[in-house]
């Protein structure tokens, strides 16, 4: 269920820093 995780991280990125998402999901970029 990688999509679920990505979606959750993406939403979190909006509330948190985008840098966190880049570190958590470097594949997205």
C-alpha positions as CSV (number, residue, x, y, z in Angstrom):
1,X,0.0,0.0,0.0
2,X,2.6,2.6,-1.0
3,X,0.0,4.9,-2.6
4,X,-1.7,5.3,0.8
5,X,1.6,6.2,2.4
6,X,2.4,8.7,-0.3
7,X,-1.0,10.3,0.0
8,X,-0.7,10.6,3.7
9,X,2.8,12.1,3.5
10,X,1.7,14.5,0.8
11,X,-1.1,15.8,3.0
12,X,1.3,16.1,5.9
13,X,3.7,18.0,3.7
14,X,1.1,20.7,3.3
15,X,0.9,21.1,7.1
16,X,4.6,20.4,7.6
17,X,7.7,21.3,5.6
18,X,8.0,20.1,2.0
19,X,11.6,19.2,2.8
20,X,10.3,16.4,5.0
21,X,8.3,14.9,2.1
22,X,11.4,15.1,-0.1
23,X,13.3,13.1,2.4
24,X,10.5,10.6,3.0
25,X,9.5,10.3,-0.6
26,X,12.5,11.2,-2.9
27,X,10.8,9.2,-5.7
28,X,8.0,11.8,-6.1
29,X,10.6,14.4,-7.2
